[in-house]
Amino acid sequence: METDPKKRIRNRAYELWQAAGKPPGDGAEYWLQAEAEAAQVEPVIDADTPDAAARRGVEREHPETVVKVGGAKRKAAASR
């Protein structure tokens, strides 16, 4: 999983630009969209945090709220 936020945003902006058909221009709108998406992602809770046991309990009871991303798990946003 990519840990450098700027690199992650740059890669996502590039993906968005490609998906739009590689239109001419500076691509600022794709960068802004990628930044907005990155801001909506909740941080991954480390397995060693004090709340890790509680998190695992919730994941067992409500597996539909967990999204597998790469090698890490993230809580699904309530609005999705």
Buried (B, 14 or more C-beta within 10 A) or exposed (E): EEEEEEEBBBEBBBEBBEEEEEEEEEBEBBBEBBBEBBEEEEEBBEEEEEEEEEBEEEBEEEEEEBBEEEEEBBBEEEEE
